[in-house]
Amino acid sequence: MTSVRRVRTIDLENPFVDSFEGMVEILLIRHGEQKFFENIPLGQAYDAPLSELGQKQAEAVGLRLAPARLGRVYSSDMRRAHDTAKAIAVHHGLEPVVIPDLREIDLWQRARRTRASSISTPANSSPTSTAR
């Protein structure tokens, strides 16, 4: 039986690196301002495009990141996020990699659902139990 030698890339006694050389850096960028108008249909509000200001914001962040070394640009499939990602990627000869799971989540809606399910299920019974 051969022993497996574990190689650590950092000293656990001193986990702070002396240099960022060779490290991966992840930038999180929010999409530009969304285009909303009074009485916007729900379907359009859900996947609202960038407003004129949002397009300028996307172009500005693209220009700001133009000198940076980027290997990939990821985006959700939401139009506003994808348009912002394209404004960044174009300066690097890249196309955004679309990952639908990168969509925003509504934590308040999740919290209400979780709370509602815990209220509707008595503490001493399971949701599948039946009265006898």
N, C-alpha and C positions, 0 to 999 in steps of 0.2 A: 504494500500500500504506500503510495507516494503522498507526501504532505503537500498541501496547497499553501503557498506563501502569499499572504495578503500584502498588497502594496497600497499604502496610503498616499494620497496626493497632497494632503496637508498634515501638518503637525497638530494633533488634537490638543496638545498643551497650549499651542498658540495658533488658533484657527484663522487669524487674520493674515492675509497674503501681503507680501512685500510689493507685488506688482500685479497688474491686471493682464499682463502678457499671456496670451493664450486662453484667456477667460471668455466666456460667452456673455454678452450683454444683451438684455431684453428691454426694449423700449415699448411702453404701453401708451398708445395715443388714442384719444377719444375722437370720434368723428366731428366734423364741423357742425355748425348750427343747422338745425332742421327747418325745413320750410313748412310752416303752419299758417293756416288762415282760419277765420271764424267759420264755424259749422263744417269743418273739414270732415269728410266721410271717414268712418273708422278704418276702413281698409287702406285709405291713403295715409292716415295718421300713423298706422303701424309701420309702414315702410316709407315714411316721408323722405323725399329727396333733400339734398342740401339746399339751403336758401342761397341767395346771392352772396350774403356775408359768409355763409358756410363754405361756399366754393372758394372765396378769397382766403379763408382760414386754411383750407386744405392745401391750396397753392403755396401759402406762406410756410406751412410746416414742411411741405415738400422741398421748397428752396432752402429752408433752414437745415434740413437733413441731407441735402445734396452732397456736401463734402464728406459725409460719414461713410464708413464701410458697412454696407448692409448686404447680408447674404440672402435673406428672405423677407418678404412682407406678407403677413397673414391678415385676413379679414373675415368677418362674418359675411353671410350672403345678403345682409341688409344693404340696400342701395346706397344710403348715406355713408356707411362704413366702407363699402367697396370703392366708392368714388374718392373718399379720402385716401384709402390705401393706394389707389391708382396714381393719385397726385404725388405720392411719395415714391412709389416704385418706378415711375417713368424716368426719374433722374439716375436710376441705377441699372436701366435696361432689364428690369424685372416685371413680371406680371404678378399681382397678388394671388396668394394661395388661399382659396375660399374654403372656410371651415364653418358650416352652419352652426355648430355647437358653440361658437364664440359669441353668439347673440347675447344681449343683455337679459338678465332675469329680473323679475319683479319680486324682490324679497318681501315686500309688504303683502303681496297677494299670496305668496307661499305661507307666510306667517298666519294669515287669516284662515287659509285652508287647514293648516295643521291645528290651529286652535279650534276651529269648527269641528274637526273630526274628533278631537279629544273631548270636547263638550258633549257631542252626540253619543259617545260610547261611555257608558257607566264604568267606573273604575274596576268593579268586580266581575265584569262580563266581557266577553270578546265580541267583536262585531258580527261574528257568524253564529253566536249562540242563539238558541230558540227557547221560548218559554215552554214549560212542560205542565 
